[in-house]
Amino acid sequence: MKSICNQIKATVAIAAMTSITLVNIPSADAASFELTWLGDQSYSAKGKFSYDDSFSGNIVTQDQLTDFAISFFNPEGNLLQNFQYDFPNSNSNFNFNFDTVTKTVLQSDNFDTPNGFDLGSNFATDVTGFFFYTYANAEEGLSEAKIFLKDDLSPEVCDTYPNCRLDVGGQLTAVAVPEPGAILGLLVVGSLSRVLKKKLAL
């Protein structure tokens, strides 16, 4: 009985040390997040972005990003278009602002403001493709900013609003991607806990 207890204590000690070691494995020095969006008309988007983990500010803008990618899907789940940016990004129309404290993408104001979002399509030159941005204009009946997904240059508000666009509404949300060290640590702890259960059963 004493031998079994010693084995269990040793296993617990190894598990603790291994999990600590694995959790502290250095990452690629990048904080990564997955993006999701679902509009009121069931169009959707999935994407990701990363920035240098050493960034100490509260708001990540395009200047701090290392990559950004997003894909759009119709209500049936079919892929419509992909966008991928490498940084530094030469597209000055791209506008992205992420609050590192609240872990939220800022989207409460117009596309060209520090609290807005713009995928970066240029209304002056792009006549095809997708436009994805926040927009507010009280004179047009949009007192609060909403996200628009469009594939043309028509006005945001029309006689059949909101059904005159591909989609409007919803929130662009970000969820942190766990670092590799933390994932490995959890896997090891889970595996060793099963070993302990077997030993106790004996």
C-alpha positions as protocol buffer text, in pm:
chain_id: "A"
residue {
  index: 1
  type: MET
  ca { x: 0 y: 0 z: 0 }
}
residue {
  index: 2
  type: LYS
  ca { x: 284 y: 237 z: 90 }
}
residue {
  index: 3
  type: SER
  ca { x: 449 y: 162 z: -246 }
}
residue {
  index: 4
  type: ILE
  ca { x: 131 y: 257 z: -435 }
}
residue {
  index: 5
  type: CYS
  ca { x: 102 y: 583 z: -239 }
}
residue {
  index: 6
  type: ASN
  ca { x: 463 y: 670 z: -320 }
}
residue {
  index: 7
  type: GLN
  ca { x: 400 y: 600 z: -690 }
}
residue {
  index: 8
  type: ILE
  ca { x: 95 y: 823 z: -685 }
}
residue {
  index: 9
  type: LYS
  ca { x: 287 y: 1105 z: -514 }
}
residue {
  index: 10
  type: ALA
  ca { x: 567 y: 1074 z: -766 }
}
residue {
  index: 11
  type: THR
  ca { x: 322 y: 1078 z: -1057 }
}
residue {
  index: 12
  type: VAL
  ca { x: 149 y: 1389 z: -919 }
}
residue {
  index: 13
  type: ALA
  ca { x: 483 y: 1566 z: -880 }
}
residue {
  index: 14
  type: ILE
  ca { x: 587 y: 1478 z: -1235 }
}
residue {
  index: 15
  type: ALA
  ca { x: 250 y: 1593 z: -1367 }
}
residue {
  index: 16
  type: ALA
  ca { x: 279 y: 1927 z: -1190 }
}
residue {
  index: 17
  type: MET
  ca { x: 632 y: 1992 z: -1312 }
}
residue {
  index: 18
  type: THR
  ca { x: 552 y: 1881 z: -1667 }
}
residue {
  index: 19
  type: SER
  ca { x: 243 y: 2100 z: -1690 }
}
residue {
  index: 20
  type: ILE
  ca { x: 432 y: 2403 z: -1559 }
}
residue {
  index: 21
  type: THR
  ca { x: 712 y: 2344 z: -1810 }
}
residue {
  index: 22
  type: LEU
  ca { x: 477 y: 2302 z: -2102 }
}
residue {
  index: 23
  type: VAL
  ca { x: 261 y: 2599 z: -2012 }
}
residue {
  index: 24
  type: ASN
  ca { x: 573 y: 2814 z: -2011 }
}
residue {
  index: 25
  type: ILE
  ca { x: 693 y: 2703 z: -2355 }
}
residue {
  index: 26
  type: PRO
  ca { x: 757 y: 3028 z: -2541 }
}
residue {
  index: 27
  type: SER
  ca { x: 503 y: 3107 z: -2810 }
}
residue {
  index: 28
  type: ALA
  ca { x: 579 y: 3264 z: -3145 }
}
residue {
  index: 29
  type: ASP
  ca { x: 555 y: 3604 z: -2967 }
}
residue {
  index: 30
  type: ALA
  ca { x: 218 y: 3666 z: -3127 }
}
residue {
  index: 31
  type: ALA
  ca { x: -125 y: 3716 z: -2976 }
}
residue {
  index: 32
  type: SER
  ca { x: -376 y: 3550 z: -3210 }
}
residue {
  index: 33
  type: PHE
  ca { x: -753 y: 3586 z: -3227 }
}
residue {
  index: 34
  type: GLU
  ca { x: -1028 y: 3426 z: -3433 }
}
residue {
  index: 35
  type: LEU
  ca { x: -1293 y: 3655 z: -3583 }
}
residue {
  index: 36
  type: THR
  ca { x: -1659 y: 3572 z: -3642 }
}
residue {
  index: 37
  type: TRP
  ca { x: -1954 y: 3772 z: -3770 }
}
residue {
  index: 38
  type: LEU
  ca { x: -2318 y: 3686 z: -3841 }
}
residue {
  index: 39
  type: GLY
  ca { x: -2541 y: 3944 z: -4007 }
}
residue {
  index: 40
  type: ASP
  ca { x: -2915 y: 3985 z: -3963 }
}
residue {
  index: 41
  type: GLN
  ca { x: -2974 y: 3816 z: -4301 }
}
residue {
  index: 42
  type: SER
  ca { x: -2750 y: 3518 z: -4212 }
}
residue {
  index: 43
  type: TYR
  ca { x: -2447 y: 3612 z: -4419 }
}
residue {
  index: 44
  type: SER
  ca { x: -2139 y: 3534 z: -4215 }
}
residue {
  index: 45
  type: ALA
  ca { x: -1765 y: 3580 z: -4188 }
}
residue {
  index: 46
  type: LYS
  ca { x: -1475 y: 3396 z: -4027 }
}
residue {
  index: 47
  type: GLY
  ca { x: -1124 y: 3523 z: -3994 }
}
residue {
  index: 48
  type: LYS
  ca { x: -818 y: 3574 z: -3778 }
}
residue {
  index: 49
  type: PHE
  ca { x: -567 y: 3838 z: -3682 }
}
residue {
  index: 50
  type: SER
  ca { x: -241 y: 3851 z: -3490 }
}
residue {
  index: 51
  type: TYR
  ca { x: -20 y: 4113 z: -3335 }
}
residue {
  index: 52
  type: ASP
  ca { x: 309 y: 4119 z: -3148 }
}
residue {
  index: 53
  type: ASP
  ca { x: 254 y: 3987 z: -2796 }
}
residue {
  index: 54
  type: SER
  ca { x: 498 y: 4243 z: -2659 }
}
residue {
  index: 55
  type: PHE
  ca { x: 264 y: 4531 z: -2753 }
}
residue {
  index: 56
  type: SER
  ca { x: 190 y: 4720 z: -2431 }
}
residue {
  index: 57
  type: GLY
  ca { x: -81 y: 4960 z: -2548 }
}
residue {
  index: 58
  type: ASN
  ca { x: -457 y: 4931 z: -2501 }
}
residue {
  index: 59
  type: ILE
  ca { x: -565 y: 4963 z: -2866 }
}
residue {
  index: 60
  type: VAL
  ca { x: -423 y: 4752 z: -3148 }
}
residue {
  index: 61
  type: THR
  ca { x: -457 y: 4922 z: -3487 }
}
residue {
  index: 62
  type: GLN
  ca { x: -345 y: 4812 z: -3830 }
}
residue {
  index: 63
  type: ASP
  ca { x: 0 y: 4947 z: -3740 }
}
residue {
  index: 64
  type: GLN
  ca { x: 46 y: 4673 z: -3479 }
}
residue {
  index: 65
  type: LEU
  ca { x: -102 y: 4384 z: -3681 }
}
residue {
  index: 66
  type: THR
  ca { x: 119 y: 4112 z: -3822 }
}
residue {
  index: 67
  type: ASP
  ca { x: -159 y: 3950 z: -4026 }
}
residue {
  index: 68
  type: PHE
  ca { x: -531 y: 3976 z: -4092 }
}
residue {
  index: 69
  type: ALA
  ca { x: -757 y: 3742 z: -4291 }
}
residue {
  index: 70
  type: ILE
  ca { x: -1133 y: 3713 z: -4330 }
}
residue {
  index: 71
  type: SER
  ca { x: -1368 y: 3505 z: -4548 }
}
residue {
  index: 72
  type: PHE
  ca { x: -1734 y: 3571 z: -4627 }
}
residue {
  index: 73
  type: PHE
  ca { x: -2010 y: 3314 z: -4672 }
}
residue {
  index: 74
  type: ASN
  ca { x: -2368 y: 3333 z: -4797 }
}
residue {
  index: 75
  type: PRO
  ca { x: -2661 y: 3206 z: -4585 }
}
residue {
  index: 76
  type: GLU
  ca { x: -2614 y: 2858 z: -4734 }
}
residue {
  index: 77
  type: GLY
  ca { x: -2254 y: 2849 z: -4611 }
}
residue {
  index: 78
  type: ASN
  ca { x: -2092 y: 2885 z: -4954 }
}
residue {
  index: 79
  type: LEU
  ca { x: -1767 y: 3080 z: -4972 }
}
residue {
  index: 80
  type: LEU
  ca { x: -1807 y: 3417 z: -5143 }
}
residue {
  index: 81
  type: GLN
  ca { x: -1468 y: 3586 z: -5111 }
}
residue {
  index: 82
  type: ASN
  ca { x: -1142 y: 3577 z: -4914 }
}
residue {
  index: 83
  type: PHE
  ca { x: -934 y: 3871 z: -4799 }
}
residue {
  index: 84
  type: GLN
  ca { x: -583 y: 3842 z: -4658 }
}
residue {
  index: 85
  type: TYR
  ca { x: -346 y: 4121 z: -4562 }
}
residue {
  index: 86
  type: ASP
  ca { x: 22 y: 4105 z: -4476 }
}
residue {
  index: 87
  type: PHE
  ca { x: 166 y: 4391 z: -4275 }
}
residue {
  index: 88
  type: PRO
  ca { x: 277 y: 4658 z: -4297 }
}
residue {
  index: 89
  type: ASN
  ca { x: -31 y: 4693 z: -4518 }
}
residue {
  index: 90
  type: SER
  ca { x: -15 y: 4950 z: -4797 }
}
residue {
  index: 91
  type: ASN
  ca { x: -394 y: 4984 z: -4811 }
}
residue {
  index: 92
  type: SER
  ca { x: -461 y: 5308 z: -4622 }
}
residue {
  index: 93
  type: ASN
  ca { x: -838 y: 5245 z: -4629 }
}
residue {
  index: 94
  type: PHE
  ca { x: -811 y: 4941 z: -4403 }
}
residue {
  index: 95
  type: ASN
  ca { x: -920 y: 5044 z: -4052 }
}
residue {
  index: 96
  type: PHE
  ca { x: -902 y: 4807 z: -3758 }
}
residue {
  index: 97
  type: ASN
  ca { x: -908 y: 4883 z: -3386 }
}
residue {
  index: 98
  type: PHE
  ca { x: -896 y: 4617 z: -3114 }
}
residue {
  index: 99
  type: ASP
  ca { x: -922 y: 4687 z: -2742 }
}
residue {
  index: 100
  type: THR
  ca { x: -674 y: 4459 z: -2564 }
}
residue {
  index: 101
  type: VAL
  ca { x: -840 y: 4517 z: -2226 }
}
residue {
  index: 102
  type: THR
  ca { x: -1198 y: 4426 z: -2318 }
}
residue {
  index: 103
  type: LYS
  ca { x: -1089 y: 4195 z: -2606 }
}
residue {
  index: 104
  type: THR
  ca { x: -1334 y: 4360 z: -2844 }
}
residue {
  index: 105
  type: VAL
  ca { x: -1316 y: 4492 z: -3199 }
}
residue {
  index: 106
  type: LEU
  ca { x: -1423 y: 4858 z: -3190 }
}
residue {
  index: 107
  type: GLN
  ca { x: -1721 y: 4911 z: -3419 }
}
residue {
  index: 108
  type: SER
  ca { x: -1938 y: 5181 z: -3265 }
}
residue {
  index: 109
  type: ASP
  ca { x: -1860 y: 5460 z: -3512 }
}
residue {
  index: 110
  type: ASN
  ca { x: -1797 y: 5533 z: -3880 }
}
residue {
  index: 111
  type: PHE
  ca { x: -1555 y: 5333 z: -4091 }
}
residue {
  index: 112
  type: ASP
  ca { x: -1286 y: 5603 z: -4088 }
}
residue {
  index: 113
  type: THR
  ca { x: -1278 y: 5671 z: -3712 }
}
residue {
  index: 114
  type: PRO
  ca { x: -1077 y: 5517 z: -3426 }
}
residue {
  index: 115
  type: ASN
  ca { x: -1394 y: 5338 z: -3311 }
}
residue {
  index: 116
  type: GLY
  ca { x: -1489 y: 5210 z: -3655 }
}
residue {
  index: 117
  type: PHE
  ca { x: -1397 y: 4928 z: -3890 }
}
residue {
  index: 118
  type: ASP
  ca { x: -1332 y: 4913 z: -4264 }
}
residue {
  index: 119
  type: LEU
  ca { x: -1213 y: 4613 z: -4462 }
}
residue {
  index: 120
  type: GLY
  ca { x: -1031 y: 4853 z: -4692 }
}
residue {
  index: 121
  type: SER
  ca { x: -1224 y: 4847 z: -5018 }
}
residue {
  index: 122
  type: ASN
  ca { x: -1199 y: 5184 z: -5190 }
}
residue {
  index: 123
  type: PHE
  ca { x: -1536 y: 5330 z: -5291 }
}
residue {
  index: 124
  type: ALA
  ca { x: -1361 y: 5562 z: -5537 }
}
residue {
  index: 125
  type: THR
  ca { x: -1199 y: 5285 z: -5740 }
}
residue {
  index: 126
  type: ASP
  ca { x: -1358 y: 4947 z: -5659 }
}
residue {
  index: 127
  type: VAL
  ca { x: -1676 y: 4877 z: -5849 }
}
residue {
  index: 128
  type: THR
  ca { x: -1687 y: 4502 z: -5784 }
}
residue {
  index: 129
  type: GLY
  ca { x: -1609 y: 4289 z: -5482 }
}
residue {
  index: 130
  type: PHE
  ca { x: -1711 y: 4316 z: -5121 }
}
residue {
  index: 131
  type: PHE
  ca { x: -1742 y: 4614 z: -4890 }
}
residue {
  index: 132
  type: PHE
  ca { x: -1750 y: 4544 z: -4516 }
}
residue {
  index: 133
  type: TYR
  ca { x: -1752 y: 4843 z: -4284 }
}
residue {
  index: 134
  type: THR
  ca { x: -1928 y: 5032 z: -4006 }
}
residue {
  index: 135
  type: TYR
  ca { x: -2145 y: 5328 z: -4094 }
}
residue {
  index: 136
  type: ALA
  ca { x: -2364 y: 5581 z: -3911 }
}
residue {
  index: 137
  type: ASN
  ca { x: -2551 y: 5883 z: -4044 }
}
residue {
  index: 138
  type: ALA
  ca { x: -2839 y: 6030 z: -3842 }
}
residue {
  index: 139
  type: GLU
  ca { x: -2967 y: 6221 z: -4146 }
}
residue {
  index: 140
  type: GLU
  ca { x: -3019 y: 5888 z: -4325 }
}
residue {
  index: 141
  type: GLY
  ca { x: -3187 y: 5728 z: -4025 }
}
residue {
  index: 142
  type: LEU
  ca { x: -2874 y: 5552 z: -3896 }
}
residue {
  index: 143
  type: SER
  ca { x: -2819 y: 5714 z: -3558 }
}
residue {
  index: 144
  type: GLU
  ca { x: -2605 y: 5421 z: -3439 }
}
residue {
  index: 145
  type: ALA
  ca { x: -2329 y: 5259 z: -3640 }
}
residue {
  index: 146
  type: LYS
  ca { x: -2403 y: 4925 z: -3802 }
}
residue {
  index: 147
  type: ILE
  ca { x: -2186 y: 4684 z: -3998 }
}
residue {
  index: 148
  type: PHE
  ca { x: -2271 y: 4667 z: -4368 }
}
residue {
  index: 149
  type: LEU
  ca { x: -2182 y: 4390 z: -4612 }
}
residue {
  index: 150
  type: LYS
  ca { x: -2228 y: 4512 z: -4968 }
}
residue {
  index: 151
  type: ASP
  ca { x: -2124 y: 4413 z: -5317 }
}
residue {
  index: 152
  type: ASP
  ca { x: -2209 y: 4738 z: -5494 }
}
residue {
  index: 153
  type: LEU
  ca { x: -2175 y: 5115 z: -5456 }
}
residue {
  index: 154
  type: SER
  ca { x: -2539 y: 5190 z: -5378 }
}
residue {
  index: 155
  type: PRO
  ca { x: -2642 y: 5394 z: -5070 }
}
residue {
  index: 156
  type: GLU
  ca { x: -2666 y: 5224 z: -4732 }
}
residue {
  index: 157
  type: VAL
  ca { x: -3033 y: 5315 z: -4684 }
}
residue {
  index: 158
  type: CYS
  ca { x: -3303 y: 5242 z: -4944 }
}
residue {
  index: 159
  type: ASP
  ca { x: -3681 y: 5203 z: -4964 }
}
residue {
  index: 160
  type: THR
  ca { x: -3659 y: 4838 z: -4857 }
}
residue {
  index: 161
  type: TYR
  ca { x: -3390 y: 4884 z: -4589 }
}
residue {
  index: 162
  type: PRO
  ca { x: -3236 y: 4666 z: -4455 }
}
residue {
  index: 163
  type: ASN
  ca { x: -3318 y: 4410 z: -4724 }
}
residue {
  index: 164
  type: CYS
  ca { x: -3157 y: 4614 z: -5001 }
}
residue {
  index: 165
  type: ARG
  ca { x: -2807 y: 4502 z: -4895 }
}
residue {
  index: 166
  type: LEU
  ca { x: -2644 y: 4162 z: -4879 }
}
residue {
  index: 167
  type: ASP
  ca { x: -2654 y: 4206 z: -4504 }
}
residue {
  index: 168
  type: VAL
  ca { x: -2643 y: 4459 z: -4223 }
}
residue {
  index: 169
  type: GLY
  ca { x: -2608 y: 4430 z: -3847 }
}
residue {
  index: 170
  type: GLY
  ca { x: -2441 y: 4183 z: -3617 }
}
residue {
  index: 171
  type: GLN
  ca { x: -2116 y: 4217 z: -3426 }
}
residue {
  index: 172
  type: LEU
  ca { x: -1761 y: 4134 z: -3532 }
}
residue {
  index: 173
  type: THR
  ca { x: -1633 y: 3933 z: -3237 }
}
residue {
  index: 174
  type: ALA
  ca { x: -1283 y: 3816 z: -3143 }
}
residue {
  index: 175
  type: VAL
  ca { x: -1187 y: 3509 z: -2939 }
}
residue {
  index: 176
  type: ALA
  ca { x: -831 y: 3442 z: -2827 }
}
residue {
  index: 177
  type: VAL
  ca { x: -654 y: 3139 z: -2973 }
}
residue {
  index: 178
  type: PRO
  ca { x: -480 y: 2947 z: -2690 }
}
residue {
  index: 179
  type: GLU
  ca { x: -101 y: 2943 z: -2703 }
}
residue {
  index: 180
  type: PRO
  ca { x: 60 y: 2606 z: -2795 }
}
residue {
  index: 181
  type: GLY
  ca { x: 224 y: 2570 z: -2453 }
}
residue {
  index: 182
  type: ALA
  ca { x: -107 y: 2604 z: -2269 }
}
residue {
  index: 183
  type: ILE
  ca { x: -273 y: 2346 z: -2495 }
}
residue {
  index: 184
  type: LEU
  ca { x: 10 y: 2094 z: -2439 }
}
residue {
  index: 185
  type: GLY
  ca { x: -2 y: 2153 z: -2066 }
}
residue {
  index: 186
  type: LEU
  ca { x: -374 y: 2076 z: -2051 }
}
residue {
  index: 187
  type: LEU
  ca { x: -328 y: 1762 z: -2260 }
}
residue {
  index: 188
  type: VAL
  ca { x: -53 y: 1632 z: -2033 }
}
residue {
  index: 189
  type: VAL
  ca { x: -251 y: 1703 z: -1716 }
}
residue {
  index: 190
  type: GLY
  ca { x: -551 y: 1524 z: -1865 }
}
residue {
  index: 191
  type: SER
  ca { x: -345 y: 1221 z: -1964 }
}
residue {
  index: 192
  type: LEU
  ca { x: -175 y: 1192 z: -1627 }
}
residue {
  index: 193
  type: SER
  ca { x: -504 y: 1224 z: -1442 }
}
residue {
  index: 194
  type: ARG
  ca { x: -626 y: 913 z: -1628 }
}
residue {
  index: 195
  type: VAL
  ca { x: -309 y: 731 z: -1519 }
}
residue {
  index: 196
  type: LEU
  ca { x: -375 y: 828 z: -1159 }
}
residue {
  index: 197
  type: LYS
  ca { x: -732 y: 696 z: -1177 }
}
residue {
  index: 198
  type: LYS
  ca { x: -608 y: 362 z: -1304 }
}
residue {
  index: 199
  type: LYS
  ca { x: -351 y: 336 z: -1023 }
}
residue {
  index: 200
  type: LEU
  ca { x: -615 y: 418 z: -764 }
}
residue {
  index: 201
  type: ALA
  ca { x: -845 y: 156 z: -911 }
}
residue {
  index: 202
  type: LEU
  ca { x: -572 y: -107 z: -864 }
}
